[in-house]
Amino acid sequence: MSADVTHSGGVWKSYYGPNLGYIQEQYERYAVDPASVDAHYRDLFARYGAPPGTSGTTAGTATTVEPSLITDVQRLQQAVSAVRIAESIRAYGHLAADLDPLGVNAQADTRRFEPETFGLTADELRSLPASLVWEEAPDEIESAWDAVQRLRELYTQSIAFEFSHVHDLGERLWLRQKVSSGLVPPPMTDEARSALLKRLIEVEQFETFLHRTFVGQKRFSIEGTDVLVPMLDEIVQVFARGGAAHILMGMAHRGRLNVLAHVLGKPYGSIFSEFHHSPNKDLFPSEGSMGINYGWTGDVKYHLGADRALEDGDRIRTTITLANNPSHLEFVNPVVEGFTRAAQDDRSQPGYPEQNAGRAAAVLIHGDAAFPGEGIVSETLNFNKLRGYQNGGTVHIIVNNRIGFTTDSHDSRSTLYASDLAKGFEIPIVHVNADDPEACLAAIRMAAEYREQFKKDFLIDLIGYRRHGHNEMDDPSATQSLVYEKVSKHPTVATRYAETLRRKGLLDDSRIEAMKRQVDETLQQAYDRMKALTDRPYHYHSDSFPRSDAAPSKMTAVPLERLQDINRQLLEVPEGFHVYPKLERILQRRVDALNDDGAVDWALAEALAFATILEDGQPIRLSGQDSERGTFAHRHLVLHDYKTGNTFCPLHRLPQAKASFGVYNSPLSEASVLGFEYGYNVFAPETLVLWEAQFGDFANAAQVIFDQFISAGLAKWHQYSNLVMLLPHGYEGQGPEHSSARLERYLQSCAERNWTVANLSSAAQYFHLLRRQAASGRTTEARPLVLMTPKSLLRNARSAAPASSLTEGSFRPILEEPLLGGKPKKTERLILCSGKVTLDLQAGIEAEPERKWDWLHIVRIEQLYPFPDEDITAVLQRLPALKEIVWVQEEPKNMGAWTYMEPRLRELTSGNIPVRYIGRAERSSTASGYADVHNIEQRNLIANALKLIDTL
């Protein structure tokens, strides 16, 4: 150590200005709790005592400091403390803001904003310049005291801000400037205030009218957060003025009827009709509505969506769409995100789609219990910056009535705010009191401006209350008696705002009463007109996504020359691009695949199908956790230069392509990604959209999307989709989670021709099925496709197909085993099977060339649903000596297709031919975790089916 620092005074000579202030701050912390500072500083203070300007002495040696130096250091300390007060207000002002309409929360602790907490007095702050704590302070703000008081006013009013978790400095500065400029909330004209009150009256009286007219019926009232409607009005106008052609919205059921009526323009009469023609609430289903239900189809009124066109002269300026949503609350979120990205993408040119985020905008309305409680929310927020899923920023609004059904917030989340989840995604958060409508409009404008500036998500936590119970038949006082005692005495937001405008002299009582009478008359007239149509229910259906009634083309074969030309193009790479050598050898095997002695494997069949679809002018979008390469290293639609890391997609350079091809590796998520792809497909029906599970079993995590949207969307909402779901399936001894795609679950949901379920055994079948699926997209024949895709069969020579099978024919629901069936009059056993086990049976036959097989025939059921009864019947009619039909599967008996096939086969044979099962026994787990056990079971079931038991 140098001579300069051998005594306590010398060690501090290298610290001056802000650095000295920092050391002093560290010492103050050290004096209270030595463990609270870094070990380096603990050692420093223990050896040399207090730095200049702080009380205390070194170890046995008093420190002598010049009086002028003490004064300078004290001023510096005051400056540092003043800055800390200002930063504390900016970071934590929301904790003291006026955000509780009912006043049920504990009084805010404001000590962190008081000068005394930082060792300052008001006079000391007055002696410091305002620029010290607020560089852009307005001219009238002269001292640090003035600045601190104005900051407290800005950050602790009925609108409050959380931005400190946003890491980007430019964003934080922009956000702070917006608050500090005094434009939040911005001034409103008298005319705008009058219009706002009129809207609030419409919102309130609509609910009151329903409550009075349809006693006891559920509507999930918006009351307590009425201001949501004018907020949505505002965001629609802002986005529309900004050039958005589409505004896509998603929300749960609370307040949905009010939003449908006032933001989407659904006629009052239509809504009244759905209540008026609702069945007796004592009957099941209690939530039905005859006006929209046909038999057991349709959906309840507060799940339905709608769309509205904002017109500018003779042209439609903007279309607003509210997505249909089931009671699974937040699961509509990724669907709306998919709508929005589809509306933004230009898919007309080869390559990746060209995105224009200004073309469409998303607004998602959440519940305060569901936002932190449902994992789909986090999955969807994760789309914010992802290449294949971001949409230039979603505006999120939490409609926060601080209760979930009957559960208080302290029982439903572990965070202070319902919005805290968004902090992990660096989404700015504004909390706003729902009883201050002008502040609420300020929040929505700030959200729109932020999205325009930074192309990122923004969240508004709209804090209000719920005037009634979970529904209007529920008495909330049984569980929240203290809260609802306050609610019963709390004036509505329309009443409060009317009083505010009355005090300001903007409106008088007669004008306010005239507004109320006008709204009530409009509601009553709509009801009277509806009642006159008692015998003809008031039907209202709006579909933003129309389809053609024309039948899709059944021509899926492609001429050989066309396929060969495409294949050559797919194998070309840019000059200087270095394909991984091992992969290069694999790709080169495709060179001769379309020759007379060649064979097309699964991956090539898919690539050729994609290429021909693009050549036909149809866009394609494919996503999944490893879809660029393929989970099983088979696809390789995106090549990686192993020397530079650059990527290349052959389908992007295909000269024949007339549309875009988007392929994306998705986040490690099933529910949100599948919901996104469903939404994308519904909005863009001309696009063949495919989602691929890494393993078929992983689709379990997306079960709500399958059950509530994909399988039932047509029946409930008249919503068409031809989405393809690729679910790897097949028993290779890899354990329970890598074997079964739970085929039985999809078959259980089959009805009303709602989708197609297939389990293929041939690459040619895959080629034709993809082309057939693409052709259906723009028509009313569109149906989702649940496809059990192979794993080991990807490279199995038996699944490969000659070129002729692609250039001729089309998809066939059943395939007959080519090694059998030559002597139909001798056939006694007919095996029906599906998927990988069909080729295992074929291998078993080939392994016994000396045996006579004329007693046996095998038919592969490639399409399980719609059930190919006519095709199977035609086979049965050729087998007069048939003694039994055997269903063979590798899944356990209580899984797979057996329970679906058995009743259909018995009906088909009228009970005249026995129908038996061969396969694994019933199990609770899908497959064995031991390869040896799997192999023994597999050999036994094949041997049993082929009557080879004696050879084991």
N, C-alpha and C positions, 0 to 999 in steps of 0.2 A: 504494500500500500504506500502511496506517495506521501510526502510530508504534509501535503495540503489537507489530507483527510485523517490525520492521526488524532484529531480532537473533534469534539462534537460540532463546533462551528464550521470547520473545514469541510466536513462531509456534505453539508448542504449548499456549498458555494456553486455546485454545478446545476442546482435547481433554481429556476427563476420563472417569473411570469405564470402562465397557466400550468406549467409543470410543477411549480412550487405549490400552487393551489391544489393540484391533484394529490401531492404528497401530504399536504395538510389534511385533506379529506380522508386519506387512508389512515393517518394517525388518529383522527377522531374516531374512526371505526375500531382501530386497534385498542384505543383506551377503554372502549366499552367491552369489546370481545376480541382478544388477540387472534382467535381462530378464524375471524371473519375476513382477514386479509391474507394475501399471498405470503408463503414462507420467507421469500426474499425480504419483504417489508417487515415481517416480524423480527427477523434477525437484525435488520437495520435499526429499528426503533429500540430493540433491546440493548444494542451496543452503543448507540449515539443519542438516545433520548428523543425529545420532541424537536421537530423542525422549527425554524423561526416563525413567529407569529402564532404559535400554539402554546398553551400553558404547559408547565412541566419542566423538568430538568433532566440532564443526562445523568448517567450513573455516577453520582457524587460530584458533578461539575456543573456549576451554574452557567447559563448562557447569557451573554451580554449582547444586546441588539440595539442598533441605532434607533432612536424614537421615530425618525422619518421612515425607516424601513418597516417598523411595526405598523405605522399608519398605512403605508402602501399595501402591505400584505393583508391587512384587515379589509381594505377596500376591495382587494382582489377576491378575498373570501366572500364578501358580500355579493360581488358580481357573479361568482360561481353559484352561490346559493340562489340568487335571483333566477339564473338560467335553469336551475334544477326545479324551481317552483313552476316555471312556465312549461317545462317538459313534462312535469308530473300532471299538470292540467291537461295537456294535449293527450297524454297516454291514458290517464285515468279519470278524466272528467266525466265519462259516461257513468261512473259509479255514483256520482252525485246529481245526475240529470233528473229531470222531471218526467219519468217514464212510466209512472204507475197511475193509470186513470182512476182506480178505485181507492188508492192510498192504503193498500193492505200490506205492503212491504215495510220492513223496518226502516227507520229514518236513516238516510245516507250518512256515512262517516266522512266528513269533509276535512279531517285533520291533515291529510296529505296535501291540501291546497292552501293551508294557512302559513303565513310567513313565520310564525313562532316555531313551527315544526322544523324549520331550516335555520333557526337562530337569527332571524331578522325581525325588524320592526317595520311598521308602515312608513315611518319617517326615513329609515334607511333606504327603503325601496323608492321613495319619492326623490331621494338624492341621486338616484341612478338614472341614466337615460333609457328611454323606451327601446331604442334600437339594440340595446344590449341583450334583451330577451325576445325581441320581435323585430326582425330586420326590416320587414315591410309594413311596419305599423302605420296606420293612418296619421295624417298630420295633426289631428287633434289629440292624439295620444302622445303625451310629452315625457312622462316618467315611467320607470319600471312598474311603479304602483298602478298607474293608469293602465298599463299593458296587461298586468296580471288580472286586474278587475275585468277588463274587456274580454280577455281569454276565458275567464270563468263564465262570463255571460254567454260566450259563443259555444263553449264546450259542455255546459251543464244545463241547457234549456230543455225543451220538450223534444229536441232532436239531438242525438249524441253519436259519437264517432269512435270507431276502433280501427286504427290504421297502422299501429306500431308493428304488427306482424307482417306487414308488406315490406319485403326486403329491398325492392328496387327503389333506389333513391329518387329517380325521376317521378315515379308514381307517388311516393310519399310527399314530395314537395308539391306536386299538383293537387293532391287531396287536401293538404294543409292550407294551400293558398285558397282553395275553394271555400273552406270554412272561414279562414281569417279575413277574406275579402268582404264578409258581411252579406254575401249573396245567398246564404242559406239561413233561413228561407228568403227567397227573392221577393221583392214587392209585387203585389197583385193589384190589378185595376178594380174599381168598384164593380164594373160589369162582370169581371171574372169571379169576384166574390159572390155576387148574386147568383151566378150560374152554378157555382159550387154548392151553395145552399139548396138550390132547386134540385140538384142531383141527390144530395143527402136526404132530402124529403122524399124523393122518388124511391130511393133505396129502402128507407124506413117504412113508408106506407105500403109498399109492395109486400113486405114481410107481415105488417099488421093486417093487411087485407087477407092474406093467406091464413093467418092465425085465426082470424074471426070467421072466415067463410068455410074453411075446411078443418073444422075442429078435430084435434087428435091425430091428424095425419102428419107424417114425418116430412120435414123439408130441410132440416139442418141449416137453420137460420144464420144469416151473416151478422145479426145484431150484436153490437159490441165492437165490431171491426168494420162498420159500414163504409168507412172511408176507402176500403179496398177498391170499390167500384170507381170513384173518381180518380184514384191512382192509376187504375188500368185504362181509364179513358185518356189520361194524360200520356201514359207510355205509348199507347196506340197512336196518338196524334204526333208525338215526337218522332217515333220510328217512321210513320208514314211520311211526314215532312222530310225526313232524312233519306227517303227513296226506297224504303223496304217494300218489296212487293208482297211479302208474306210475314205475318206475325203469328207465331205458333205458341199456343198456351197449353199448360197442363195444370190441373188442380184436383184436389180431393173433393168430397161432397159438400163440406161446409161452405155455404154462401154460393154454391154453384148455380142454383136457380136464379139468384139475383144477377150474377155475372152473365148468365145466358140471356136474361131479359134485357139488361141494360147495356152491356158491352158487346154482346153478340147479336143483339136485336131479335131474339126469339120472341114471337108475338105473345103478348099476355094471354090471349085466348087459347093458344096451344098449351101453355103451361097450366091454365085453369082446367082445360079439358083432361089433361093427364091426372089431375086431382079428382075431377068430377066423375070420371069413368073408372077410377081405381076400384078394385074389388073390396069387399068388406074386409076391414083390417083384421077381423078374427079368423079369416081364411088364409090358407097358405098358398102362395107366398104373400106375406102381409105388405110387402113393399111394391107389389106389382102395379101395372097400369095398363088397363085394357086399351088405352089409346095407342100404345106402342108395342104391346105384346101380342103375339100371334101364337096361340098354343103355349108352348113352353119356351118360346124364343123371345127376343127383345131384351130390354133391360129396364131397370127402374129409372125414374125420371131424373134423379140427381146423379146418375152415372153417365148420362148421354152428353155428347159433344154437339157442336154446331159450327157453322162458319158464316162469315158476313163479309160482303164486299163494300169497301169504301170507294165511292165513285167520284171521279173528277170530270165533270161534263159527261161525255159519252163513253169514257174509258174507265175501267176498274183500276184504281190507283193502288189499293192494298187489300189483300184478303186476310181476314182474321180467322184463325181456326182454334177452337178449343177441343182438345183431344178427348175422345171417350176414355173413361177410366173406371175400373172396377173398385171394389172396396179395399183392395190392397194398396190403398193410399198412394205411396210414393213411387210405385212401380211404373207409373206413367212417365216419370222423369226421363229415362233414356229413350222412350218412344218419341217424345217431343224433340229430344236432341237429334234423333235420327230424321224426323220430319225436317228439321231446320237445316241440317247439313245437306239433305237431298235438295231442298229448295235453293241452296247456295251454289251447288255444284253444276258446272256446265259439262255435260257428259258427251257432247257432240263430236269431240275430236279425239284421236288416238292418244294414248298416254294416260297419266293420271288425270282425273277430272280437274278442271280449273275452278277454284273456289273464289267466290265473291261474297265476303261476310256481310256486306251491306245490303245484299239482296233479300235477306230474311233475318229475323231476330226471334229469340226464344224468351218466353217469360214463364217461370215455374213458380207456382204458389204452393207453399208447404204448410204442414201443420207443425205446431211447436213441439208436440210429443213425438211425432213421426220423424222430424228432421234429424235429431240425434239418435233416435231409436231404431230406425230401419237402415240396414247396411246398404241398401240400394242407393241411398242418398250419397254416401261416401264414394261408392263406385262411380256414380254419375258425375260428381264434382271432379273426379280424377280425369275426366275427359277434357278439362279446361285447356290444357296445352298439348294434347296428344295429336299428332299429325293427322291421323285418320278419322278423328272424332271431334276435334275442337270446332266451334262454330262462330268464333269471333266474339264470344262473351254472352252468357245467359244472365238475365236479370232475375234474381231469386227474391221472393217475398215470403217471409214466414208470417202467416196469419196467426199471431201468438195470443191465444186467449188464456194461456197459462194453466191449462188443464187438459188432460187426455182422457176422454170418456169420463170416468169419475176419479182419475188418478192425479194427485197434485204433482207439481214439477219436481219436488224433492224426492219423489218416488220413481220418477220416470227418466231422470238424467243425473249424471255426476258432475255436470258443468254448471257454471254460474248462469250462463245464457243458453238459450236453445240454439243460438247461432254459432257457438264456439267451435263446432266441427269445421266450419269454413276457414278458420284461422290456419289450419294445417295446409291449406291450398292457397294461402296468401290472397284470399278474397277480401276486399274491403267490406266493412260492416257498418251500417248505419242503424241505430236503434231510434225508433220514433214513437211518440205517444199517439195512439189512435184517436184520442179526443182533440187533437190539434190538426185539423185537416190541411191547413196551409203548410205546416211543417212536413206533413206526409207528401204533399205535392212537391215540396222542395227536395225531399229524399229521392223521389222517382226521377226528377230531372237530373239530379246529380248522378244517379245510376246510369241514365241514358248517355250523359256526356262522357262519363268514365269509359263506358263500353266503346263509344265512338273513338275516344282518344287512344285507348290501350288494347282494345279487342280482347277483353278479359271479363270474367264473371264479376258480378257485384251483388251484394246481399242487403236486403232491407228487413230488419226485425220489427214488424208492425205490432206493437204491444197494446193489446186491448183487453177485452173480457168476453165472456159468453153469456148473453142475457138469459137464455133458457138452458135446459139440460142438454145432454148429448144429442137428443132429439126432442121433439116437442111433446112426446109422451112420457118423458123422463122428469122426475122431480129431483133436481140437484141439491136441494136443501138437506136431503138425507145424509149426504157426505160432505158438503161444503156449506154448512149453514151460516157461518160467519161471513163468508164471501157473498153469499146470495142475499144476506140481509143488506149488505152495502149495494149490491146490484139493484135490488128492488127500489132503492131510494136514489139511484144515480140517474141523472137526466141523460137522454140520448145525445149523440153527437150533433144531430140536426138541431135539437133544442138548444144545446150549448152554443153552437155556432150562430144560430139565429139571434140569441141574446147578445153575442159579441157584436154582430153587425148592427143590432138595434142600439147598443151603447155608443157605437161609433157614428150613429146617425145615418147609416147607409140605407136602412130599411125601417119601415114602421110596421106596426102590428097588422094593419089592414093588408099591406103588401104580402106579408108572411102568410096570413090566413088565406089570401087569394091563391098563393102557390099551393097550399095544402088542398084547397077545394078542387083546384084544377087537376091535381094528381089523382085525387080520390074519384073524381068523375070519370077520368080516363080508365081507371081500373074497373069501375062499376060497369061502364059501357062495354068493355071487353068481356066481362063476365056475362052480361046479359046476352050479348051476341053468341057466346059459346053455348049458353043454356038453350038457345033456340035451335041448336044443332044436336040435341040430345040423342036423336036416332042416328046421327052421322057424326061419330067422334071426330074431333078436330085433329087431323093428322098433320104432323109437321116432321119432315125428315129432310135433312140437309147433308149432302155428301160432297166433300171437297175433292174426292178422288174418284171421279166417274170412270167407268169401264165400257168398252164396246161389247155389244151382244153378239158380235160375229164370232163364229167358232174358230179357234186357233188352227193353224196349219198342222196337218198330221205328217207332212213330208219331213222326215228327219234324216234320211239317207243323204250322203254327200258324194258327188262324183270322185273317182279315184284321183284324177289329175289335179283336182282342186286340193285334195288332202295331201298329195305328194308335194305340191308346190308350197303349201303352208308348212309342212314338216321341214322342208329345206330352209325356209325362212326362220323357223324357230331355232334352228341349230346354228345360225350365223350370229357372231358376236362382233362388236366394234373392233376395229384395228387397234392393237396394243392392249386389249383387255385380256387379263390373265385368269382363265378359269382354273379353279383348284384341280390339280392333275387327276386326282381320284374321281372327281365328279366329271371331268372331261371324258374319261373312259366310259363312264356310265351313260352320258348323253350321246356319245358316238354310237352306242348300240341302237339308237333310234334311227340311224341313217337308213337301214334296210328293213325297218319294221313294216313298211307298207308294200314290200315286194311280195312276190308269190309265195316264197318260203318264210316270210317274216311273220311276226305277231306283234300286236299292239297291246302293251300292258296298261294297267289302270291309269298311271300318271300320264302317259301319252294320249290315251283316249280322252282324258279330261282336257289336256292342253289343246287337242284338236277340236273338241267340242267348243271350248272357249273361243278359239280362233275363228271358227265358222260362225259362231253367234256374233262376234264382233264384226265379221265380214258382212253379216246380214244387217248391220247397223244398230244392234242392240248393245247398250252398255252393260258392263259386269262389275260387280263389287264383291270381293271375297275377303272375309276377315276371320281371325281366330288367333289363338295364342302363339301359333308357330306356322301360320298359313303360307308365308312366303316360301319357306323351305319345305314345309310339311312335317308334322310331328314325327313321321317315320322315314324322314329323309328321302322322300320319293318324288316330291312335286318340283322343287327348284324352279319356280317361276320368277324368282329374283336371284340372279347370280351375283356372287361377290368376287371382286378381283383380289386374289390372295396376296398381291404385292402392294396394292394402293388402298384397299378397303372400299373402292368405288363399287357401285351396284349397277346392275343392268337387268331390265325385264324384257325378254324377247317379244312379248306380246305388245310392248309399247313401240317397237320398231317394225311391226308387221305391216307391210305395204297394203295388204288387203283390208286392214281394220278401218271401220268407219265410225267407231264410237270409243268411248274411254274404257280403260280397264284399271280399276283400283284394287290393289291387293295390300292388306295391312296386317302386320302382326299386332294383335290386340293386347290390352292390359290383361293381367291375370284375373279375369273376371268372366263370369258366365251370364248372370242375370242382366247386368247393365248392357253388355255388348250385344246379347241377343235381342234385348228390347230396342236398342239403337238400330240394329239391322232390320228388325221388323218395321220400325217407324220409317226408315229410309225406303224400304220396299213399298210400303203402303203409299207413301207420297210420290214415289217415282216408279210407277208400275211398268214402265218400259225397260227398267233395269233388272237384270237377273242378279239377285242378291243372295249370297251364300254365307252362312255362318258355320264354322267348323269347330267342334269340340276337340280339345286336345286328346281326350279319351271320352268315349260315349257316356260313361258314367258321370263325367263332370257336368253334364247337362242337368243333373239333379239340382244343382245350385241355381238353375234358371227355371225351376218348375212353375213358379207363378206366371212367368211370361208364356210358357207353353199353355198352361191351363186357362188363364184369364184373357189372353190376347190371341195367341196363334190358333188354338183349336176352336175357340168360340167367337172370335171377332166377327165372323160373317153372320152367325146366327144372332148375336146380340146387337151388332151395330151396322150390319150391312157393309162391313169393311173387308175389302178383298186383299188378298196377299198371295204371291207365289214364291214366298221365301223358301230357300232350300236350307235344311239343317243336316249337316254331315256329321254323323255320330259313329265314330270307330267302334266296331263291335266284333267280337269273335273270341273263342276260348283257345288260348295258346299256353295256358299254365302260368299266367302272369299274376294271378291273385285276384281277389274280389274287385278291386277298384280299376282294373285294367282289362276287364273281360266283357261285361254286359253293359250295353247302353240302355238297359231296362225297357226293352221292346214292348213288354206287356203294358207299360204305363200309357204308351201312345195308342196301342190298340184298344185299350179300355175307353179312350176318349173318342173313338171313331163313331160317327153317326152323321146322318144328313149330308153325306159326302163332303165333310168339312175339310178333309185333307187327304193326302196320299201317303201311305206308309209302305216302304219297300225295303227289301233285303236281297241284294243282288249277288250273282255269282259270276258275272261276265263283264269284262271291260267294255264290250260292245253295247251291252244293255245300259251301262252307265252313260256312254256317249249319246245314245238315243234318248234316254230319259232326261238328260240335261237339256238337250235341244227341244224336246217336247215341253219341258217346264218353262224354258225361255219364251217359247211362242205363246204361252197362255197368259203372260203377264198383263197385257193390256186389255184383256177380255173378262167377261163375267165367268169364264171357265177357270179363272185363276184360283188355285188352291195351294196351300203350303205343302211342301214335300219333306217328310221325315225319312231320312235315308240312313240305314245301317251300313256304314262303309267299312271296308275290310282293313285288316292290319297285315297279317301274314299273306293274304291273297294278293296284296299289292305286287308281290314278286313271284307269285305262284304261276307257273306256266299254264296250269289248267284254267286260270281266269283270263289269260290273255286271249286275244281274238284276232283272226285273220282280217286282212283289209276288206275283204268282201263283205264281212258282217257289218261294216260301217257304211259301205257304199250301196247296200241293199237293205230293204226292209225298214223296220221301225221297232220301237220298244214293244216287247211281248210280256204280258203279265205272268205267263208261265213258260217254262222251258222243259222239254222232255229230255231225259238222259240219252245222249247220242249212242252210248254203248249198249242200250237196251231197247226193248219195245219192238223188236223185229218179228216176234210171234205173239201178237196180242191175244189170240185164242187160247194160248197156254198160260197166260199170266194169271197167277193166283194171289200174289201180294203186290199191292201198289203202295209204294213209299212216297209220301208227300213231305217235303222239307224245304228249308229256306236258308240262304246265306252260305257261310263257310262249310257247314256240315255236308252240304251237297257235294262238295269237291272231296271231302274226306271219304264219303261213300264211293265216289268215283275211283279214288285211289285204292280203296278196299277191293273193288271189282277188278281193277287192273292187276292187283297183286295176286289174283287167283285166275290166271288165264285158262287153266284146265277145267275149271268148273263150268257147268251149264247154268245159264242165267235166264233161260226162257220163262221160268216161273215168276220172274221179278220184273217190275218196271218202276222207274223213279221219275217223279215230276217235281221240278223246282218251282216253288211258288215265289216268284220274283216280286210281285205286287200283292201285298197282304190286304191292303185296303185302298180303294174299293175292292171288295172280295170278288175274285174272278170266277164266279160260279158257272158262267156259261162255258168258259174254257175248260174247267175241271170236268163239267158234265160231258163235254165232247169227248174227253179222254175215257171217262167211265163207260160211255156207250160203245167204245171199241174193245172193251175187255169183258166178254160174256162169261168167262170162267172165274172171274174175280171172287176170292173168298174173304179177303180182308183189306182194309185200308189202314196203314200205319203212319202215324205222324212221328217223325224223328227230329229231335232237336238236341242241341248240346246244353242248353240252359236247364236249370232245375224244373221240375214238373210244374211248380206253382209260378214259374216265370216264363219268359219267352212267349211263343205264339200259341201254345197248346190250348189254354183255356179259351182263347179267341176262336181257334179253328174247330175244336171239337163240336160245339153245337151246330155250327154251319155245315160241317161235313155230315153229321147225322141227319140234318134236315135235307141235305142234298141227296142222300141215299135212301131217304124215307125209312130208315131203320132196317133196310133189307141187307145191308152189308156191315159187318162189325167194324167199328173204328177203334183202334188201339193206340197206345202211346209207348214209345221207346225213347228213353233218355235218362237223365239223372233224376234221382228221387227229389222229393220236396226238400227245400233248404231255406234257412233264414238268411244266409249269406249267398251272394250271387255265384261264387266260385271258390274252389279250393286255393289256398295260398301255397300249396306244395306242388311243384311241377310233377313229381313222381306220381302223386295221387291223381292229378289231372290226367296224366298219360294213361294210367290204368283204367280210369273211368271212360276215357274217350275210346280206347280200344274195345272195351266191353260193349259200349252202346253201338259202335259200328259193327262189331261182330254179331251182336244180337239182331240188328236190323238186316244183315246179310246172311243170317243163319250160319255164322262161322264159329260158333262157340266151341266146337270140337277141335278147332285148329289152335286154340290158345294154349 
